[in-house]
Amino acid sequence: MKTLTELEQDALTEVFNIGVGLAADVLSQMVNETVRLSVPLVELTSQEVASVQFHDRENRPLCAIRQTYSGEVTTDAILMFPVENSLELVRSMVGSDIPLEQLTEMEQDAMAEIGNIILNAVISQLSSTLDLSFDGSLPEVSMVTGETIFADFGQFHAQGDGQASVLMLTIDFELSTRQVSGYLAFLLDIPSSEKLISRLDRFING
């Protein structure tokens, strides 16, 4: 599996940083408060290693919003929040006076909308910077654990060898009234991983 050079990692971090910044602006309007997103920590690793690392990092139930993007590079993209954080985000969108039972009913639609905004902002920036075109599916929301998250990526799960590439982003979402942590992951098959790095190198070299 290919790995990122220091220059490639810096360039990719900057691309994603711009994308999450655009997402933060839109999210701020949705929740009617300031949203700041930290510079993403970017790691390219294998599906097997990512599963172990993520299980060690998160042992809480997670709300996962996933979309499949196809094109020259095909990827399953997933945005994850600890469940308690996802409820906080939904409460920010719909108001703090909503009863908990109604809030949980709204959660799936609200999280799908949040995921769609953040994932599309990041993918759009990746597309425009690296000259890649993508067609995206509708967002799907599910509850997962750190132990199962990467095994559940549909089209890549059939590989069964744990060697698909995972491009992992760790981001802190800071709202003016609360702080939540989120994760972004992009699962790529080997040809897509190689194509992404090739386009990244072309971008770096002008």
Phi and psi restraints in degrees (value plus and minus 20) as a CYANA .aco file:
   2 LYS   PHI     -87.3   -47.3
   2 LYS   PSI     129.3   169.3
   3 THR   PHI    -140.7  -100.7
   3 THR   PSI     143.1   183.1
   4 LEU   PHI    -108.1   -68.1
   4 LEU   PSI     117.0   157.0
   5 THR   PHI     -94.5   -54.5
   5 THR   PSI     148.4   188.4
   6 GLU   PHI     -80.5   -40.5
   6 GLU   PSI     -60.0   -20.0
   7 LEU   PHI     -86.7   -46.7
   7 LEU   PSI     -62.3   -22.3
   8 GLU   PHI     -83.4   -43.4
   8 GLU   PSI     -61.3   -21.3
   9 GLN   PHI     -85.1   -45.1
   9 GLN   PSI     -61.8   -21.8
  10 ASP   PHI     -82.3   -42.3
  10 ASP   PSI     -63.4   -23.4
  11 ALA   PHI     -85.7   -45.7
  11 ALA   PSI     -62.9   -22.9
  12 LEU   PHI     -87.6   -47.6
  12 LEU   PSI     -57.8   -17.8
  13 THR   PHI     -80.4   -40.4
  13 THR   PSI     -60.7   -20.7
  14 GLU   PHI     -87.0   -47.0
  14 GLU   PSI     -60.0   -20.0
  15 VAL   PHI     -80.3   -40.3
  15 VAL   PSI     -68.6   -28.6
  16 PHE   PHI     -88.7   -48.7
  16 PHE   PSI     -53.1   -13.1
  17 ASN   PHI     -82.0   -42.0
  17 ASN   PSI     -61.3   -21.3
  18 ILE   PHI     -85.1   -45.1
  18 ILE   PSI     -62.6   -22.6
  19 GLY   PHI     -82.2   -42.2
  19 GLY   PSI     -65.5   -25.5
  20 VAL   PHI     -90.9   -50.9
  20 VAL   PSI     -47.4    -7.4
  21 GLY   PHI     -85.6   -45.6
  21 GLY   PSI     -62.0   -22.0
  22 LEU   PHI     -83.2   -43.2
  22 LEU   PSI     -61.0   -21.0
  23 ALA   PHI     -83.1   -43.1
  23 ALA   PSI     -58.8   -18.8
  24 ALA   PHI     -82.5   -42.5
  24 ALA   PSI     -58.7   -18.7
  25 ASP   PHI     -82.2   -42.2
  25 ASP   PSI     -65.0   -25.0
  26 VAL   PHI     -88.0   -48.0
  26 VAL   PSI     -62.0   -22.0
  27 LEU   PHI     -83.6   -43.6
  27 LEU   PSI     -55.6   -15.6
  28 SER   PHI     -79.3   -39.3
  28 SER   PSI     -60.5   -20.5
  29 GLN   PHI     -88.1   -48.1
  29 GLN   PSI     -55.5   -15.5
  30 MET   PHI     -88.7   -48.7
  30 MET   PSI     -61.8   -21.8
  31 VAL   PHI    -116.4   -76.4
  31 VAL   PSI     -22.1    17.9
  32 ASN   PHI      39.1    79.1
  32 ASN   PSI      18.3    58.3
  33 GLU   PHI    -177.2  -137.2
  33 GLU   PSI     142.7   182.7
  34 THR   PHI     -87.1   -47.1
  34 THR   PSI     112.3   152.3
  35 VAL   PHI    -140.8  -100.8
  35 VAL   PSI     104.3   144.3
  36 ARG   PHI    -136.2   -96.2
  36 ARG   PSI     112.9   152.9
  37 LEU   PHI    -133.2   -93.2
  37 LEU   PSI     112.5   152.5
  38 SER   PHI     -89.5   -49.5
  38 SER   PSI     140.6   180.6
  39 VAL   PHI     -80.1   -40.1
  39 VAL   PSI     105.7   145.7
  40 PRO   PHI     -87.2   -47.2
  40 PRO   PSI     120.8   160.8
  41 LEU   PHI    -107.2   -67.2
  41 LEU   PSI      97.9   137.9
  42 VAL   PHI    -126.8   -86.8
  42 VAL   PSI     109.3   149.3
  43 GLU   PHI    -154.7  -114.7
  43 GLU   PSI     115.4   155.4
  44 LEU   PHI    -131.9   -91.9
  44 LEU   PSI      98.1   138.1
  45 THR   PHI    -164.4  -124.4
  45 THR   PSI    -195.3  -155.3
  46 SER   PHI    -108.6   -68.6
  46 SER   PSI     139.9   179.9
  47 GLN   PHI     -78.5   -38.5
  47 GLN   PSI     -60.5   -20.5
  48 GLU   PHI     -83.9   -43.9
  48 GLU   PSI     -69.1   -29.1
  49 VAL   PHI     -87.1   -47.1
  49 VAL   PSI     -60.9   -20.9
  50 ALA   PHI     -81.2   -41.2
  50 ALA   PSI     -58.5   -18.5
  51 SER   PHI     -81.5   -41.5
  51 SER   PSI     -63.8   -23.8
  52 VAL   PHI     -87.0   -47.0
  52 VAL   PSI     -66.3   -26.3
  53 GLN   PHI     -83.8   -43.8
  53 GLN   PSI     -61.9   -21.9
  54 PHE   PHI     -92.3   -52.3
  54 PHE   PSI     -55.1   -15.1
  55 HIS   PHI     -83.5   -43.5
  55 HIS   PSI     -59.0   -19.0
  56 ASP   PHI     -88.3   -48.3
  56 ASP   PSI     -51.6   -11.6
  57 ARG   PHI    -101.3   -61.3
  57 ARG   PSI     -58.1   -18.1
  58 GLU   PHI    -151.1  -111.1
  58 GLU   PSI      95.9   135.9
  59 ASN   PHI    -135.4   -95.4
  59 ASN   PSI      -4.0    36.0
  60 ARG   PHI    -116.5   -76.5
  60 ARG   PSI     135.0   175.0
  61 PRO   PHI     -80.6   -40.6
  61 PRO   PSI     122.9   162.9
  62 LEU   PHI    -141.6  -101.6
  62 LEU   PSI     123.0   163.0
  63 CYS   PHI    -112.0   -72.0
  63 CYS   PSI     101.3   141.3
  64 ALA   PHI    -136.2   -96.2
  64 ALA   PSI     110.8   150.8
  65 ILE   PHI    -135.4   -95.4
  65 ILE   PSI     101.2   141.2
  66 ARG   PHI    -147.0  -107.0
  66 ARG   PSI     126.6   166.6
  67 GLN   PHI    -160.0  -120.0
  67 GLN   PSI     128.0   168.0
  68 THR   PHI    -122.6   -82.6
  68 THR   PSI     110.2   150.2
  69 TYR   PHI    -136.1   -96.1
  69 TYR   PSI     105.8   145.8
  70 SER   PHI    -138.7   -98.7
  70 SER   PSI     134.5   174.5
  71 GLY   PHI     139.7   179.7
  71 GLY   PSI    -167.0  -127.0
  72 GLU   PHI     -80.4   -40.4
  72 GLU   PSI     -56.0   -16.0
  73 VAL   PHI    -134.2   -94.2
  73 VAL   PSI     106.3   146.3
  74 THR   PHI    -129.9   -89.9
  74 THR   PSI     111.5   151.5
  75 THR   PHI    -166.6  -126.6
  75 THR   PSI     123.9   163.9
  76 ASP   PHI    -112.3   -72.3
  76 ASP   PSI      99.1   139.1
  77 ALA   PHI    -126.9   -86.9
  77 ALA   PSI     118.5   158.5
  78 ILE   PHI    -160.6  -120.6
  78 ILE   PSI     113.8   153.8
  79 LEU   PHI    -129.5   -89.5
  79 LEU   PSI     111.1   151.1
  80 MET   PHI    -148.1  -108.1
  80 MET   PSI     118.5   158.5
  81 PHE   PHI    -152.0  -112.0
  81 PHE   PSI     122.2   162.2
  82 PRO   PHI     -74.2   -34.2
  82 PRO   PSI     123.4   163.4
  83 VAL   PHI     -74.8   -34.8
  83 VAL   PSI     -61.7   -21.7
  84 GLU   PHI     -85.0   -45.0
  84 GLU   PSI     -50.8   -10.8
  85 ASN   PHI     -90.8   -50.8
  85 ASN   PSI     -57.1   -17.1
  86 SER   PHI     -84.7   -44.7
  86 SER   PSI     -57.8   -17.8
  87 LEU   PHI     -85.2   -45.2
  87 LEU   PSI     -56.7   -16.7
  88 GLU   PHI     -83.7   -43.7
  88 GLU   PSI     -60.5   -20.5
  89 LEU   PHI     -85.1   -45.1
  89 LEU   PSI     -62.8   -22.8
  90 VAL   PHI     -83.6   -43.6
  90 VAL   PSI     -61.8   -21.8
  91 ARG   PHI     -81.7   -41.7
  91 ARG   PSI     -55.6   -15.6
  92 SER   PHI     -84.9   -44.9
  92 SER   PSI     -54.6   -14.6
  93 MET   PHI     -96.3   -56.3
  93 MET   PSI     -61.4   -21.4
  94 VAL   PHI    -125.2   -85.2
  94 VAL   PSI     -29.0    11.0
  95 GLY   PHI      90.2   130.2
  95 GLY   PSI     127.6   167.6
  96 SER   PHI    -101.2   -61.2
  96 SER   PSI     -27.6    12.4
  97 ASP   PHI    -112.3   -72.3
  97 ASP   PSI     -15.7    24.3
  98 ILE   PHI     -97.7   -57.7
  98 ILE   PSI     109.1   149.1
  99 PRO   PHI     -79.4   -39.4
  99 PRO   PSI     129.8   169.8
 100 LEU   PHI     -76.3   -36.3
 100 LEU   PSI     -61.4   -21.4
 101 GLU   PHI     -84.4   -44.4
 101 GLU   PSI     -55.5   -15.5
 102 GLN   PHI     -93.8   -53.8
 102 GLN   PSI     -54.8   -14.8
 103 LEU   PHI     -80.9   -40.9
 103 LEU   PSI     -64.9   -24.9
 104 THR   PHI     -87.3   -47.3
 104 THR   PSI     -49.2    -9.2
 105 GLU   PHI     -87.8   -47.8
 105 GLU   PSI     -54.4   -14.4
 106 MET   PHI    -101.5   -61.5
 106 MET   PSI     -36.2     3.8
 107 GLU   PHI     -78.1   -38.1
 107 GLU   PSI     -65.1   -25.1
 108 GLN   PHI     -82.8   -42.8
 108 GLN   PSI     -66.8   -26.8
 109 ASP   PHI     -85.2   -45.2
 109 ASP   PSI     -61.2   -21.2
 110 ALA   PHI     -86.4   -46.4
 110 ALA   PSI     -62.7   -22.7
 111 MET   PHI     -88.6   -48.6
 111 MET   PSI     -54.2   -14.2
 112 ALA   PHI     -81.7   -41.7
 112 ALA   PSI     -60.2   -20.2
 113 GLU   PHI     -87.8   -47.8
 113 GLU   PSI     -63.7   -23.7
 114 ILE   PHI     -81.6   -41.6
 114 ILE   PSI     -66.2   -26.2
 115 GLY   PHI     -81.2   -41.2
 115 GLY   PSI     -62.4   -22.4
 116 ASN   PHI     -81.0   -41.0
 116 ASN   PSI     -62.2   -22.2
 117 ILE   PHI     -85.5   -45.5
 117 ILE   PSI     -69.5   -29.5
 118 ILE   PHI     -88.6   -48.6
 118 ILE   PSI     -67.1   -27.1
 119 LEU   PHI     -84.3   -44.3
 119 LEU   PSI     -63.0   -23.0
 120 ASN   PHI     -87.8   -47.8
 120 ASN   PSI     -54.3   -14.3
 121 ALA   PHI     -84.6   -44.6
 121 ALA   PSI     -62.9   -22.9
 122 VAL   PHI     -89.1   -49.1
 122 VAL   PSI     -64.9   -24.9
 123 ILE   PHI     -85.4   -45.4
 123 ILE   PSI     -58.5   -18.5
 124 SER   PHI     -82.8   -42.8
 124 SER   PSI     -60.9   -20.9
 125 GLN   PHI     -86.4   -46.4
 125 GLN   PSI     -61.1   -21.1
 126 LEU   PHI     -81.7   -41.7
 126 LEU   PSI     -61.9   -21.9
 127 SER   PHI     -83.4   -43.4
 127 SER   PSI     -68.9   -28.9
 128 SER   PHI     -90.4   -50.4
 128 SER   PSI     -55.3   -15.3
 129 THR   PHI     -93.5   -53.5
 129 THR   PSI     -62.9   -22.9
 130 LEU   PHI    -120.9   -80.9
 130 LEU   PSI     -13.0    27.0
 131 ASP   PHI      36.8    76.8
 131 ASP   PSI      32.4    72.4
 132 LEU   PHI    -139.4   -99.4
 132 LEU   PSI     124.6   164.6
 133 SER   PHI    -129.6   -89.6
 133 SER   PSI     122.1   162.1
 134 PHE   PHI    -154.4  -114.4
 134 PHE   PSI     124.1   164.1
 135 ASP   PHI    -133.8   -93.8
 135 ASP   PSI     105.6   145.6
 136 GLY   PHI    -126.0   -86.0
 136 GLY   PSI     127.7   167.7
 137 SER   PHI    -104.3   -64.3
 137 SER   PSI     153.8   193.8
 138 LEU   PHI     -92.9   -52.9
 138 LEU   PSI     129.2   169.2
 139 PRO   PHI     -90.0   -50.0
 139 PRO   PSI     123.9   163.9
 140 GLU   PHI    -140.5  -100.5
 140 GLU   PSI     115.4   155.4
 141 VAL   PHI    -131.0   -91.0
 141 VAL   PSI     114.1   154.1
 142 SER   PHI    -169.7  -129.7
 142 SER   PSI     145.2   185.2
 143 MET   PHI    -123.1   -83.1
 143 MET   PSI     109.9   149.9
 144 VAL   PHI    -156.4  -116.4
 144 VAL   PSI     157.4   197.4
 145 THR   PHI    -145.0  -105.0
 145 THR   PSI     142.6   182.6
 146 GLY   PHI     -79.7   -39.7
 146 GLY   PSI     -45.2    -5.2
 147 GLU   PHI     -95.7   -55.7
 147 GLU   PSI     -50.7   -10.7
 148 THR   PHI    -128.1   -88.1
 148 THR   PSI     -30.7     9.3
 149 ILE   PHI     -75.5   -35.5
 149 ILE   PSI     -67.7   -27.7
 150 PHE   PHI    -100.1   -60.1
 150 PHE   PSI     -43.4    -3.4
 151 ALA   PHI     -90.3   -50.3
 151 ALA   PSI     -38.3     1.7
 152 ASP   PHI    -111.2   -71.2
 152 ASP   PSI     -19.6    20.4
 153 PHE   PHI     -89.9   -49.9
 153 PHE   PSI      90.8   130.8
 154 GLY   PHI     -69.6   -29.6
 154 GLY   PSI     -88.4   -48.4
 155 GLN   PHI     -88.1   -48.1
 155 GLN   PSI     -42.1    -2.1
 156 PHE   PHI    -114.5   -74.5
 156 PHE   PSI     -38.9     1.1
 157 HIS   PHI     -81.0   -41.0
 157 HIS   PSI     -50.4   -10.4
 158 ALA   PHI     -85.6   -45.6
 158 ALA   PSI     -41.2    -1.2
 159 GLN   PHI     -82.4   -42.4
 159 GLN   PSI     -61.5   -21.5
 160 GLY   PHI      47.7    87.7
 160 GLY   PSI     -15.7    24.3
 161 ASP   PHI    -124.9   -84.9
 161 ASP   PSI     -23.3    16.7
 162 GLY   PHI      49.1    89.1
 162 GLY   PSI      -6.7    33.3
 163 GLN   PHI    -125.8   -85.8
 163 GLN   PSI     -13.9    26.1
 164 ALA   PHI     -81.0   -41.0
 164 ALA   PSI     130.9   170.9
 165 SER   PHI    -103.5   -63.5
 165 SER   PSI     120.1   160.1
 166 VAL   PHI    -139.5   -99.5
 166 VAL   PSI     100.2   140.2
 167 LEU   PHI    -116.9   -76.9
 167 LEU   PSI      87.1   127.1
 168 MET   PHI    -126.5   -86.5
 168 MET   PSI     109.3   149.3
 169 LEU   PHI    -139.3   -99.3
 169 LEU   PSI     110.7   150.7
 170 THR   PHI    -130.1   -90.1
 170 THR   PSI     105.4   145.4
 171 ILE   PHI    -153.5  -113.5
 171 ILE   PSI     118.7   158.7
 172 ASP   PHI    -118.5   -78.5
 172 ASP   PSI     107.0   147.0
 173 PHE   PHI    -119.7   -79.7
 173 PHE   PSI      96.7   136.7
 174 GLU   PHI    -132.9   -92.9
 174 GLU   PSI      90.2   130.2
 175 LEU   PHI    -108.2   -68.2
 175 LEU   PSI     139.1   179.1
 176 SER   PHI     -83.1   -43.1
 176 SER   PSI     -40.8    -0.8
 177 THR   PHI    -132.4   -92.4
 177 THR   PSI     -26.2    13.8
 178 ARG   PHI    -183.3  -143.3
 178 ARG   PSI     145.4   185.4
 179 GLN   PHI    -146.6  -106.6
 179 GLN   PSI     112.1   152.1
 180 VAL   PHI    -150.5  -110.5
 180 VAL   PSI     136.7   176.7
 181 SER   PHI    -131.8   -91.8
 181 SER   PSI     121.0   161.0
 182 GLY   PHI    -155.6  -115.6
 182 GLY   PSI     141.4   181.4
 183 TYR   PHI    -152.3  -112.3
 183 TYR   PSI     122.0   162.0
 184 LEU   PHI    -140.8  -100.8
 184 LEU   PSI     114.8   154.8
 185 ALA   PHI    -156.0  -116.0
 185 ALA   PSI     122.3   162.3
 186 PHE   PHI    -146.3  -106.3
 186 PHE   PSI      97.0   137.0
 187 LEU   PHI    -116.5   -76.5
 187 LEU   PSI     103.8   143.8
 188 LEU   PHI    -143.4  -103.4
 188 LEU   PSI     119.3   159.3
 189 ASP   PHI     -94.9   -54.9
 189 ASP   PSI     152.2   192.2
 190 ILE   PHI     -80.5   -40.5
 190 ILE   PSI     -67.1   -27.1
 191 PRO   PHI     -80.0   -40.0
 191 PRO   PSI     -58.6   -18.6
 192 SER   PHI     -88.3   -48.3
 192 SER   PSI     -58.8   -18.8
 193 SER   PHI     -81.8   -41.8
 193 SER   PSI     -65.0   -25.0
 194 GLU   PHI     -86.1   -46.1
 194 GLU   PSI     -58.8   -18.8
 195 LYS   PHI     -85.8   -45.8
 195 LYS   PSI     -61.9   -21.9
 196 LEU   PHI     -81.6   -41.6
 196 LEU   PSI     -65.3   -25.3
 197 ILE   PHI     -86.9   -46.9
 197 ILE   PSI     -56.4   -16.4
 198 SER   PHI     -82.0   -42.0
 198 SER   PSI     -65.8   -25.8
 199 ARG   PHI     -86.9   -46.9
 199 ARG   PSI     -55.8   -15.8
 200 LEU   PHI     -82.8   -42.8
 200 LEU   PSI     -63.6   -23.6
 201 ASP   PHI     -84.9   -44.9
 201 ASP   PSI     -57.7   -17.7
 202 ARG   PHI     -84.3   -44.3
 202 ARG   PSI     -59.1   -19.1
 203 PHE   PHI     -84.5   -44.5
 203 PHE   PSI     -63.4   -23.4
 204 ILE   PHI     -83.3   -43.3
 204 ILE   PSI     -58.5   -18.5
 205 ASN   PHI    -106.1   -66.1
 205 ASN   PSI     -15.8    24.2
